[in-house]
Every structure is written in C-alpha cells, then in structure tokens.
C-alpha cells in the first residue's frame, strides 16, 4: 500500500470518527423492547400469573450523521427536531429528569387505580416540590438543579406547589428567600434573591419549573424498579400488573400481553408517542395481545392535520403493514382492558 492510499484511508477514518461523535439537532426514535412487568413490579405477597404483562419502550437517541441517514431510509424510525422533544431552555439532563418524574408519577397513578379497583388500602404522602428544570441566567441557577425536592421556604413547610407559587408571587424583585431542599437524599439549604423574568417585567421569581412529588403508601406494599425507563406511557400496564398481583384470578390467561398508554388517577387511558415503533417491537418480542389507547382527537388538531390518527388507528395500520397476528385491542379506560382480559 503506497503512502497516498494510506493517507486517504487515514483521512476517511478520521472523518468517520468525527461524524460518529458529532451530534445533529435531531432525535431518532425507533422500536425498543418489551420488559416483563413481574420483574419490575413487586406487590408484597402478590399472586403470580402464567402469562406476562409487558411494558413497551421506544429507543430514542441523539442523532449523528450515520444514524440520521439510516433513519431517513427506514420504515419504522422517526426523526424529530430537538424542539419537538425537549422544552424550551431544557438541557438533555433536565429532559431525562423530567422523563423519570413522569414515569414515577405514572406509577403512582397506576397504583391508585389498581388499589381502588381491588379494594385495597392506600394513602397519599407529600414529598415536596420536584424541580424539573432551572432556567439559564435566573437566580436559581447554581443553587438548584433538576431532581431537587424543596421541602420548605423560609419558615413555611410546603404542602403543595400552589402554596409555594402563591408565597413567591407576593414577593418583590430583590427579596431573598431561604429554601430547604433534598438532593440525592441529602438535606440542603440555599438563599435565592428573586428577579423579574426577562420576558415579563411584572412577574417575579427564581426561574424554575416544578411539580408536586406525591407518593402513595399502600397495604400491601408495592415496589417498582423501572431501571431508568422514563416517560408516562407505562401507566396502563403498571396498573394491570399491580391489579393482577392483588387479585387471585390470572388476568393474563397464560398470554403474552403488552400495551401502552398513560393513565389518570380516575383510570382514563391517554395518548402516547411512538405507537408504531412499540407495535413493531411487540411483534418482534412475540406479544400476543397489545392494548392501544383509543384516544379522541381534538377537532382543531384534525383541522390542522386531517390525516392525524388515533393511537389505536395507527397501531392497527402498523400491525397490518407488518403482517402480525398480534391482537390490537382499543382501550379508553382501565375497565376496558379488564373487561377484555376477563373475556379470555
């Protein structure tokens, strides 16, 4: 091999390495995996089933040149601009924290739905205000970070995020408040001097987005280890697995059952993203029954995009396109899934 060819190969290798590490302002979403929920959810003295309930995931990664090109020519990979995935001013780390919070919140609502349906006991425990993200250039930057939990402001123990917001709204720019908060199970304090927001001179604050961190105490106890899986879309399947462990009947009837959908405390099943990728992943994992949210599309959304489909419609279309024998079942509420399972 002559020197000219060696130099050319070296340049090609260096360029390839650079392109593999250089991220584009896009995310790639593709089929993920099925995770058996009896490995994730444990109800004390819970019953076992012959079949499995599984939650479905999508794989979402920041795009490099090669991943973008592959996704562009793939049937079941989607390309999203960063702004379509992350909130304004939200970093990658803050996005991950928000997804984990949404998963925890979804699990809490699933527990409530399952325990209420089974007639089991539970009560709420307030853990403080959960910080989702900190706005750059605002007073909270350098003091708070995503994942912190504020327990008290000045001499006021907090019982809700609304209470905290009301207290801060009575302050003026230049006022200083003392926060008592937890970070990684360590208690901390910090002083923050409030400022007006750049886009709104009439609003005073510290520059955080927040949510209530509410946990359920149950009898029997429930342990959920999601292993870092984020987002709210496992709510329905969590509720089914928990309920299945609470009751004597085997809801699965020996079947491999998966699905997706958010769940409210009242049991309503909501729309999620990536339904097509989850159907493909479920088929690859040998799932026999797949629950899909049968959501109602807002009139204004249809006016802007007449081709927009419900999750159920998109799931059925995807199932037909890949030729799967998997049964796609529409659900609007938790009871719909129970009624179908009981019919097995």
N, C-alpha and C positions, 0 to 999 in steps of 0.2 A: 504494500500500500504506500503510495507516494505521499509527500508532505502536503500537497494541495488537497488530496482526498481526506487525509486525517484532519486538516484544518476545517474542511467543510463539515465533516461529521461532528467535530467538536462544537462548532457553531450551532449546528442543528440541535445537539444535545442541550447546550446551554439555553437556547431559545425555548426548547420544550420544557425544561425545568422551570424557567421563568414563567411561562404561560400556565403551568400547572399550579403555581403558587399565587399568581396574580388573580385576585377575585374581581368579578364584574358586579355591577349594581343590580344583580338579579338573584332570585332563589329558584332552585329546581325542586319540584315536588314529584315524587314517583312512588310506586307501590312499596309498602313497608312489609310488616309481618303481622302474624296473629299470635297473641300471647294468651295462653290458657289462664283464666282468672282464678282457678283454685290454687295456683302457685303464687298469686298476688294478694288475694283477699282471704283472710282467715277470721272466721267467726268462732269464738270460744265454744267448744262442744258442738260445732256445726255439723250438719249431716253431709254425707258425700253422695255424689251422683255418678252414674255410669258414663254419661257423656261429658262434654265440656262446653262451658260458655267461654268465649274468647273476645278480647278487645282487639280492634284493628288499628294499625298505625299507617301513616304515610312517612316516607323518608324525605326530609327537607334539608337541603344543604345550600350553602352559598355557591354560586356558580363560578367556575373558571372557564376558560375558552373551550376546553375539551368537553366539559360537562354540558355547556350551553349548546354546542354543536350536536352532541348526542341527543339531548332532549328535544332539540328543534326537529329532528327527523324521527322521533319516537312517538308511537300512538298514545301511550299512557303516561307520558311525562309532561308536566306543565311548567311553563316559565312565567315567573311573576317578578315585577319590579319591586325593589326594596320597599317603596312607599305603599305597595299593596299589602305588604305583610307586617311591617313594623309601624308603630305610631310615630307621629312627628316628634323629634328630639329623643327618640328611643334608641339606645345602643343595642348591640347584639346581646350583651349580658343582661340588660334590662328586659329585653324581649324574652329571654329564657326564663327569667324570674317570673314574668307575667304568665307565661305558659304553665309553669309549675304551680303558681297560685290558682289558675283556672282549673287545673287538674284537682288540686286539694279541695277547692270549693265545690266542684262537680261531685267529688266523692262524698262530701258532707251531705249534699242534697240527695244523693243516691241512698245513703244510709237512712235519712229521714223518710224517704218514700218507702223503702223496703221494710223498715221497722213499723211504720204506721200500717202498712198492708198486712203485716204478720201479727199485729197487736202486741209488739214488744216495746219495752220501755226505753226512752231516751230523753235527754235534756240538753239545753244549749250552754256552752261556755264561751265567754267573750275573751279573746286572747290579745286584743289591741288593734291598732290601726296598722295595716300592712302597707309598706311603701312599695309601689310598683315601679316608679322611676323618678329621677331627680332632673330638673330642667337645667341645662348648662347656663352658667352666668347668674343664677339665682342664689339667694343666701344659703339654701340647704346644701348646695354643692360643697363637698369637702367635709360635711358633718354627717349627713345621712347618705344611705345608699339603698338601692333596691334590695328588698328582702328584710330590711329592718322592721321592727314592730314597736310603735310608740304606745306606751302604757299610760303616760301621764304628761300633762303640760302644766308648768308652774305647780300649783298646789292642787290641781284638779285631776283625780283619777278618771280615765276615759271609759265610757260605756258604749260609745258609738262614734263613727266618723262624722256624723251630723253634728254631734256635740262639739267635736274638735273644730270643724269648719265654722260653726257659729261663734266660737270663742275667738278664733283668729280674725274673723270678719269684723269684730268690734275694735280691733287694734288699728293703729296708725303706722305709717311708714316711719321707721326709726325706733319703734318699740322693740324690745328684746324679750323673747320668751325662752324658758328653760324646758327642754324635752327630756323625758326619762324613757329610754327605749332599750330593746334587746337586739343584740346582733350575735348570731351563732351561739345562742343560749348564754350570752354574757351581758349583764346589765351595764348600761352606759348612760351618761348624761351629756347634754350639749346645749350651748346657748346660741340662738339664732336671732339676728336682727332683721326684722321684716322690711321688705321693699315693695314698691309698686311694680306691677308687671309691665314689661316694655310695650306690649300691645294694648294695655288697658291701664291708664293712669288712675282710674277710680278703684282699682282692685289691689288690695294689699295681701301679700302672702310670702311664703318661703320658697315656692317653686317645686312642689311635689305633686304626683298623682297617687291616690291612695284608695284603699278598700278596707272593709271590715274583715277581720280574721276571726271567724266563728267556727268553733269545733263542737262536735256532738259527743256527749258522754252517754254510753249505751250499756244496757244489760240484756244479753251478754255483750262482751267487748268485741270490737271489730278492729283488726289491724289491716292496713292497706299499704303495701310497699310497691309503688309504681315503678321503681327503678329508674327514675329520671324522665319517664314519659310525661310529656306536657300536653296542655290543652284540655278543653272541656268535653270532648266528643265521646269519652268513655262512660258518661253518666248513666245512660240506659243500661249498658252491660254490667256496670258495677251494681246497679240496683237489682238486676236479675240474679246475679251471682250471690249477693248478700241474702236476698229473699230465699233463694234455693237452699242456702245453708241453714236458714232459720226454720224452714218447714220440713216435714217428714217426706213429702212427696218428692220424687225425682222429676223436676221440671224438664230436664233435657231429654227424657225418654231414651237415653243412650245415644243421642245425636250429637254431632259437632255443630254447635250453634255460635254464630258470631253476629256482629252488627255494630251500629254506631249511632250517635245522636246525643245531644245534650239532654239534661233532664232538670226540670224545675222542682222546687220543693212540693209542688202540687201534682207532680207526675207527668207534666206535659213534655213531650219529646220534641226537641228543636233541631233545626237545620245545622249542618256542619259542612266544612270544606273537604275536598279530596275524596268525594264519594266514589268516583270512578276508579281511582287508584286502590281504594280499600276493597272494592268488589274484585278487582284483578288479584290482589294479594290474598283475599279469602279463597278464591278458586284455586290458587296455587297451593294453599295450605290444606286443601281437602275439606273445606267447610261445606256442610250440607244445607244449612238454613242461615239466611242473612236478613237481619232486621234493618230496614232503611226508614229514616224519618219521612213521613208523608206530610210535608210542611205546606202551608198555604202561602203562595207568593203574593206580595203586596201589588195592588193594581198599578201603582206608579212605577214599580220595578218592571212589570210586564210592558208597560207603555214605552219605557226606555229600551227594553230588550225583549221583544216578543218571542224570541227563541229560548228564553230562560226556562229551565226545567226545575221541577221539584227534585229533592234528593231521591225520592222513590222512582220518579220517571227516569232520571239519569242512571240510577242503579239498574233498572230493568233494561234500558238500552245498552248499557255496558255488558250486562250478562248475555244478552242476545248476540252482541258483536263478538264475544269470545267463545260462544257456544257452550256455556257451562250448564250443567244440570242442577246447579245450586238454586234452591227456592228463595226468591226475593219476597220478603213479607213487609207490607207497609204498616207503620205504626204512628199514631198521633199522640198516644199517651201510654203510660206504663201498663195499664189494664189491657190494652190491645195486645201487647206481647204476651201477657199472662193468659189471655183467652186463647190465643193461637197455641201456646205451649200445652195448655190443658187439653186441647183438642187432639193432641198427639196420642 
